[in-house]
Amino acid sequence: MRLLDFTSGGTMMTLPDDELRQQRDDALVESLRLSLIPGVGPLTRRALLARFGSPEAVFRAAPDELRSVHGVGPKLMRSIVAAGDEIDPESEIALCRANDVAILTEADEAYPRMLREIHDPPGVLFVRGELLPQDALAVAIVGTRHATQYGLRQAELLAGSLARAGLTIVSGLARGIDAAAHRGALGAGGRTIAVLASGVLNIYPPEHKELARQVIAHGALLSESPPRFAPLSGAFPQRNRLISGLALGAIIVEAAERSGALITARLAAEQDREVFAVPGHIDSRTARGCHRLIRDGAKLVESADDVLEELGPLVQATPRADGQIVHHPAELLLNEPEKAVLAAIDGEATSIDQIVVDTGMAVAQVLSTLSVLEMRRLIRRLSGSTVVRV
């Protein structure tokens, strides 16, 4: 038997483990069903859950109630109503279990914290490999598929140096710079995450199947698309928000003026992530995008030290016995009062008075703790009386 943390009539209720498992399985089925409906993107999903509270409640809602949700028109409303008959999440779950693909929803503890902070997080993630808490300290490295030898060398060197410093390298498994970044991290014995526009059982490009296997062994492949999903062109820009969202910052290595890597840079800036760019040869077409980013304020990168210096309070360096310096996410090194205060702060404006109530701490202690969190760039003050998580 396993205790649940709710009461009825003053008596603690218990449910058998198999019943709890069934409840979790049912919740996963309905969460996945909602994500598989064409037209239900991250923002519409969030609006539906804000209105009805759970995927199960969405499917119990009347058509008129569904139409009252922003983003739900007549066509999408009909799709939601018909989803119980037309969408088969059980077959996707069976496929995932047969191929060691984990399914993470926003309710799972293993769901990446960094993705929770973006304004359009995926409702469901499919993962091959393993996501670890240390992956909160990650840097994205992306760039052109048509890379020069200079660009490939810089991407691999940067990824290797940052991986040795303890950072996880995030990229998109694409040809060119992305593949070089993954290989640099793997060659340094570090961790790397590949975010796919296709499903995690449909590796694209196909010649990177062996590279994908290595990534799975030393990190994870992940996608918000179903496991066998084809790599449609429109999915790549959507995928880029996850690459930047998983990272503290994005490094652009070689990008033409219309490169998809510049989309990642723009998304990183919108997500309040750091943006870095590696300069190239002035007569190289693949350097123009990076030079434009630098002119617009991106941090110029000549070595991994430039990245670590800019991240500053977000990471803390500790020496190892072998003399190597390893960096850790600042949030993972907080003491208990700091963790309590940070947990009380939402992604929206949170009043200091509410933090005092939620934590039960003295006002003076809350104020001093907020100063520490602000110094570490984990929160930002909106006014004298409100703060928000960064």
Residue pairs with C-beta under 8 A, 6 or more apart in sequence:
1 14
1 15
1 16
1 17
2 14
2 15
2 16
2 17
2 20
3 12
3 14
4 12
4 13
4 14
4 15
4 20
6 13
7 13
15 23
26 56
27 54
27 55
27 56
27 105
27 107
28 89
28 93
28 103
28 105
29 89
29 90
29 93
30 54
30 55
30 56
30 59
30 89
31 55
31 105
31 107
31 123
31 124
32 89
32 92
32 93
32 103
32 105
32 124
33 55
33 59
33 83
33 84
33 87
33 89
34 40
34 45
34 48
34 55
34 58
34 59
34 83
34 123
35 45
35 122
35 123
35 124
35 224
36 83
36 87
36 89
36 92
36 226
37 76
37 79
37 80
37 83
37 87
38 79
39 75
39 76
39 79
40 48
40 76
40 79
40 80
41 120
42 120
42 121
42 122
42 123
43 71
43 119
43 120
44 69
44 71
44 72
44 76
45 123
46 120
46 123
47 69
47 70
47 71
47 72
48 58
48 66
48 69
48 72
49 55
49 58
51 65
51 68
51 69
52 58
52 60
52 61
52 65
58 66
58 80
59 80
59 83
59 84
63 77
63 81
66 72
66 77
66 80
66 81
67 73
67 74
67 77
72 80
79 86
92 226
92 227
93 103
95 101
95 201
95 227
95 228
96 102
96 103
96 126
96 227
99 128
99 201
99 227
100 128
101 126
101 127
101 128
101 200
101 201
101 227
102 110
102 126
102 127
102 128
103 124
103 125
103 126
103 127
104 110
104 111
104 124
104 125
104 126
104 127
104 131
105 111
105 123
105 124
105 125
106 116
106 121
106 123
110 131
111 125
112 125
112 131
112 135
112 136
112 246
113 136
114 136
114 138
114 245
114 246
114 247
114 248
115 121
115 122
115 125
115 242
115 245
115 246
116 347
117 245
117 271
117 347
117 389
118 241
118 245
118 271
119 271
120 241
121 245
122 224
122 242
123 224
124 224
125 222
125 223
125 224
126 199
126 200
126 222
126 223
126 224
126 225
126 226
126 227
127 200
127 220
127 221
127 222
128 200
128 201
128 216
128 220
128 221
128 222
129 215
129 216
129 217
129 218
129 219
129 220
129 221
130 219
130 220
131 193
131 220
131 222
132 191
133 332
134 166
134 168
134 191
134 328
134 329
134 332
135 168
135 191
135 193
135 219
135 220
135 246
136 329
136 331
136 332
137 166
137 167
137 168
137 248
137 314
137 315
137 327
137 328
137 329
137 332
138 167
138 168
138 169
138 170
138 193
138 246
138 247
138 248
139 162
139 167
139 168
139 169
139 170
139 247
139 248
139 249
139 250
139 251
139 307
140 169
140 170
140 171
140 243
140 244
140 246
140 247
140 249
140 250
140 251
140 264
140 268
141 155
141 158
141 159
141 169
141 170
141 171
141 177
141 178
141 181
141 184
141 250
141 251
141 253
142 171
142 172
142 177
142 178
142 181
142 240
142 243
142 250
142 251
142 252
142 253
142 261
142 264
143 151
143 155
143 176
143 177
143 178
143 252
143 253
143 254
143 255
143 259
143 261
143 286
144 151
144 176
144 177
144 254
144 255
144 256
144 259
144 261
144 286
145 174
145 175
145 176
145 177
145 178
146 176
146 256
146 286
147 155
147 176
147 177
147 180
147 253
147 254
147 286
148 254
148 280
148 284
148 286
150 254
150 280
150 281
151 176
151 177
151 180
151 253
151 254
151 278
151 280
151 286
152 176
152 177
152 180
153 180
154 253
154 254
154 278
155 177
155 180
155 181
155 184
155 253
155 254
156 180
156 181
156 183
156 184
156 187
157 184
158 181
158 184
158 251
158 253
158 278
158 301
158 303
158 304
158 307
159 169
159 180
159 181
159 182
159 183
159 184
159 185
159 188
159 190
159 192
160 184
160 185
160 187
160 188
160 190
161 188
161 303
161 304
162 169
162 185
162 190
162 304
162 307
162 308
163 169
163 184
163 185
163 188
163 189
163 190
163 191
163 192
164 188
164 189
164 190
164 324
165 304
165 308
165 317
165 325
165 326
165 327
166 190
166 326
166 327
166 328
167 190
167 315
167 327
168 185
168 190
168 191
168 192
168 193
168 219
169 181
169 182
169 184
169 185
169 190
169 191
169 192
169 193
170 192
170 193
170 194
170 195
170 243
170 246
170 247
171 177
171 178
171 179
171 181
171 182
171 192
171 193
171 194
171 195
171 243
172 178
172 194
172 195
172 196
172 197
172 236
172 239
172 240
172 243
173 179
173 182
173 194
173 195
173 196
173 203
173 204
173 205
173 208
173 211
173 212
173 215
173 221
174 205
175 205
175 208
176 254
177 253
177 254
177 261
178 194
179 208
179 211
181 192
181 253
182 192
182 194
182 211
182 214
182 215
183 211
185 191
185 192
185 218
185 219
186 192
186 214
186 215
186 218
190 218
191 218
191 219
192 215
192 218
192 219
193 215
193 219
193 220
193 221
193 222
193 246
194 212
194 215
194 219
194 220
194 221
194 222
195 222
195 223
195 239
195 242
195 243
195 246
196 203
196 204
196 221
196 222
196 223
196 225
196 231
196 239
197 204
197 223
197 225
197 231
197 232
197 235
197 236
197 238
197 239
198 204
198 223
198 225
198 229
198 230
198 231
198 235
199 223
199 225
199 226
199 227
199 228
199 229
199 230
200 221
200 222
200 223
200 227
201 227
201 228
202 227
202 228
202 229
202 230
202 231
203 209
203 212
204 231
212 221
215 221
222 242
223 229
223 239
224 238
224 239
224 242
225 235
229 235
236 260
237 260
237 263
240 260
240 263
240 264
240 267
241 267
241 271
243 250
243 264
244 250
244 264
244 265
244 267
244 268
244 271
244 273
245 267
245 271
245 273
247 268
247 273
248 273
248 274
248 311
248 314
248 315
249 268
249 273
249 274
249 275
249 276
249 307
249 310
249 311
250 264
250 265
250 268
250 273
250 274
250 275
250 276
251 276
251 277
251 278
251 301
251 307
252 261
252 262
252 264
252 265
252 275
252 276
252 277
252 278
252 289
252 290
252 293
252 298
253 278
253 290
254 261
254 278
254 280
254 284
254 286
254 287
254 289
254 290
255 261
255 262
255 265
255 286
255 288
255 289
255 290
255 293
256 285
256 286
256 288
256 289
257 288
257 289
257 292
258 289
259 286
259 289
261 289
262 289
262 292
262 293
265 275
265 277
265 293
265 298
268 274
268 275
269 275
272 390
274 299
274 310
274 311
275 293
275 297
275 298
275 299
276 298
276 299
276 300
276 301
276 306
276 307
276 310
277 290
277 291
277 293
277 294
277 298
277 299
277 300
277 301
278 290
278 300
278 301
278 302
279 287
279 290
279 291
279 294
279 300
279 302
280 286
280 287
280 290
280 291
281 287
282 291
290 298
294 300
299 306
299 307
299 310
300 306
301 307
308 315
308 317
308 327
312 377
313 330
313 375
313 376
313 377
314 329
314 330
314 376
314 377
314 378
315 327
315 328
315 329
315 330
316 327
316 328
316 330
316 333
317 325
317 326
317 327
317 328
318 325
318 326
318 327
318 328
319 325
319 326
320 326
330 376
330 377
330 378
331 342
331 376
331 378
334 342
334 373
337 359
337 361
337 365
337 369
338 369
338 372
338 373
340 359
340 361
341 355
341 359
341 361
341 366
341 369
341 370
341 373
342 373
342 378
342 379
342 389
344 350
344 354
344 355
344 358
344 359
345 355
345 379
345 387
345 388
345 389
346 388
346 389
347 388
347 389
348 388
349 382
349 386
349 387
349 388
350 386
350 387
350 388
351 385
351 386
352 363
352 366
352 367
352 370
352 385
352 386
352 387
353 385
355 366
355 370
355 387
356 362
356 363
356 366
359 366
361 369
370 379
370 381
370 387
373 379
374 380
374 381
374 387
377 390
378 389
378 390
379 387
379 388
379 389
379 390
380 387
380 388
380 389
380 390
381 387
382 388
